[in-house]
């Protein structure tokens, strides 16, 4: 009898359910795929982290096509997964995707690009409010003497990423009177891989007078660079700040940039670490500071949090 109790004691100490705890976790990942380079790095981080976390991955990339993402979600939900992570392609139509996932009963992670108002089980995302504030503080430091004209270009595809970023930026920039701010909403004509955008309020005279242009997503940053590079702005290039791929913008020919580095590889690893921890009941708060390095913002970052409301 004493021997039996000793075995029970060993189970408590060593963990007789170790096999259950260390079982392979199945995670589905649906990426928006808005940028090829970023998505490739996301996937590399996801795959590398999966090897370390005893995780099997099923993934799809929608390349910014909402209908494609809907079909891909159907494919992913047809298999048994412990959890699904979704980077939403079109926040305006998010309910068509997220509602279906909720009905399936699979826990859902909001990754990077979030649908406003949706109650995720877990969110893995940069701290966009802090990024907006940090970006504003750098702009203030660079232009702290004379009045500057600032264009804030935001998207019709308004999501939590953009609105929270704008809140952080505007709250910080409005603490100084050095900036005359013009806000324009861009219209996404094509939400597919090309991300074609029209700016209703765009005119040549506006860009001639702009000193700083802030863009709330990478499509807008690219559009601004094309407009300004082709706009025959004499003797100067306004600063373009915000989100975007430096290599792409340099190929366009624009080089006066202050860009946020999303660290997509790190984002991919944080996603899998957080998802695996969530399934195992080992919640990991992977917080980190926003580090400023020269003319780059590097949000080191992907802070997961559980919705408690």
N, C-alpha and C positions, 0 to 999 in steps of 0.2 A: 504493500500500500504506500509505504514511504517512497518507494522507487517511482510509482505512478505520479505522486505529487511532485517529485523531482523533475520528471519529464514535463509536467505542466509548467513548472517554474522556468525550465529552459525555454519552453515555447514563448513564455511571456517576455523573457529577456532577449532571446535571439530572434523571435518573430517567426512563429509557425506559419504565418500567412505571407511569408516573403515571396512565395511564388505568385500570389495575387498582386502584391505591391509591385513586383518587377515584371509583370506581364507586359507584353508589347501593346502600346496604346495606338489606336488608329485615329489619325487626324486628317480631315478633309480641308483643303485650302482652295479658296476661289479668289484669284487676284484680278484686279481691274485691268492691269497690263497697260497703263497709260503711257509708259515709256519703256522701250525695249531694254535699254541699259539698266535702268532701275529694276525692272522686273527680273532680269537675268541675275542680278546681284541678290535680290530678295530670295530667289529660288536657291541660289548657292548657299546662303545662310540657313535656309530652311532644311536643305538636304544634309548639310554638315551637322546641324544641331540634332536632327532626327537620329543620326548614328550614335550620338552620345546619350540620347534620352530613351533608348529602346522604343522608338516610335516608327510606325509605318505611315507614309504620306501618300495621299491621293491628291493631286493638284490639277488645277485648270487655270488658264489665263484668258480673259475675255477680250483683251485688246480694245478696251473702252466701248465695247458693243453690248448694250443692255440685253438684247434678244439672245445673243450668244451666251451671256452669263446665265440667263434663265435656263437655257438648254443644258448648260454645264452643271448647274445646281441640281437639275433633275437626275443627271447621271451620277453625281456624287451621292445624292440622297438614296439612290437605288441600292447602295451598299451600306453595310453597317459600319458606322463610325462612332467613336466616343465623343467627338466634338467637331465642329466645323468653324473655320475662320473665313470671314468674308470681307474683302476690300470692295466696297460697292462701286459699281460703274456709274450709275446715274441716280443720285439721291432723290430726284423727283419721282422715280418709279421704284424706290427701294422696297415698298410694301409688297410688290409682286414677288420679290425674292425672299425677303426676310419673313414675311407672313407664312410662306410655304414651309420655311425651315422651322419656325415656331410650331406649326401644326405637326411636324414630324417628331417633335419632342427632343431633338438633338440640341444640346447646348450650343450657343452661337457666340463667337468672338467677333467683335468689331475691330478690324485691322486697318490702321492708317486713315483711310477715307471712310467717314462715318455717316450714317443716315440720321438726320436730326430727329430727336424725339423718340427714337427706338430704344427699348430697354434691352440692351445686350446682357448676356450673362457675365461677360468679361470684355474689357477693352484693352487693346495693346496699341498704343499710339503715342506720338511725340506730344510734348506739352506745348501746344501751339500758342497758347496765351503768352507763355514765357518767351517763345521764339519771337512773337510779335513785339513784345516789350524790348527784348535785346536788340532787335533790328532797329527799332526807333531810337534807342540810346546811342547806337553807333552812328546813325544818320545825324543825330543832334551833335555828337562830338565832331563829326566831319564838317558840319555847316553851322557853327555856333556864333558867327559874327554878323552876317548880313541876311536879309530876307530872301527866302528861296521859294520857288513855285513847285509844289509837290502834287503829282498825279497819283491817285490811288485807284487802280483798276481791279475790279472784282468781278466774279463770274455770276451768270444767271443760274448756273448749277450750284446754287448756294448750299453748302453743307457745313457740318460742325467744324471741319478743318478751317475753312475760310472765315466763318463768322467769329470763331474764337481767336484766330490770328489777328483779325481786324480789331477786335476788342482790345487785345493787348497792345497792338501798335498805336491805335488812336488814343488810348488812355495815357500812353507815355508821350506821344508827340504833342498832345494838346497841353502839356505842362510848359511848353515854350511858345513864344509868339514869333518865332523865326520862320514860320512856314505858312504859306497860303495854300490850302488844300482843296483840290478839285477831285470829286469822286465820280467815277463813271462805271456803269454796269455794262459788261460785254455780253454779247449774245452768241451762244454756241450754236452755230449753224449745223455743224456736224460733230456728233459726239463719238465718232468712230476713230480709227487709228490716226487719221490726219488731224483731228481736233481743230477743224477750221472754225475761225472766229471772226465775227464782225463787231465793230465798235460803233454803235450808232452816233455817239457824240464826237467821233474822231474827225479832226480836220487838221490841216497842215499848220494853221496859225497856232493851234493849241500846243502842238509838239514843239514849235519854234520857241515857245515861252516856258517850257517845262525844264526844270533843273534836275529833278529827281522823279523817277517813276517807280511805284511799288506795285508788284503784281502778286495776286493771292494764289495763283496756281501756275504750273509749268507751261500749260498751253498759252496763258496770257503773257507770260514772260517771253516766250518765243515770238508771239504775235507783235509785241512791243518792239522787240529787236528788229524784226523785219520791217515794220513801219518806219522806225527811226533810221535804219540803215539805208532805206530807199527814199527817205523823206528829204534828202538834200539839205539837212540841217547844217548850216555853215559854221565851220571852225570849231565845233564842239559836239560832244556826245553826252547827253544827260545820263546820269547814273541810273541804271536799272537794278532794282533790288527786289528780293523775294525768292521764289522757288524756281528751279530750272536746272538743266544739265549744262554745265559750263562748256563742255566740248561741243555740243550742238550750237550754242550761241556764238562760240568763237568761229565755228565754220560759217555761220551766217555773216560774220565779219564784225560782230559787236564785242567790245572788250572792256567797256566801263561797267563792271558788274560787281554786285555785292549779293552773293547767293547763299541760301541755306543748304547745308549738306544734310540730307536725310539719313545718311549712313545706311543704305538699304541692306547691306550684308548683316549689320548688327540688328537691324529691324527683323530680318528673317530668323536669326538665332533667338532673339527675345520672344518672338511669336511662339516658337515651338517650346522653348523652356517654360513659358507661362502656361501654354495650353496643357502640357504634360503635367505640370504642377497642379493645375486646376483639377484635372481628371483624378489625380492621385490624392487630392485633398491637401496638397502641400503648397498653399498659395505663396508665391514669391513676389514681393514688391520690388521690382527691379528698377529702382529710381536712380537718377543720376543727374549731374549738373549740366547746364548749358555752357559749353566752353567756347570762349571767343578766341580765335586764332587769326591774327592779321585781318584780312579782308573777307574771311569766311566765318560763318556761324556754323558751329558743329553741335547740334543738339544730341547729347549722349544720354539716353533719352528713353526710349520706348518704355513708358511707365504703364504697366497694367493696373487696372483697378476694377473692382467689382461694383456693379450698379447696386446701390442699397436703397434707392427710393422706391 
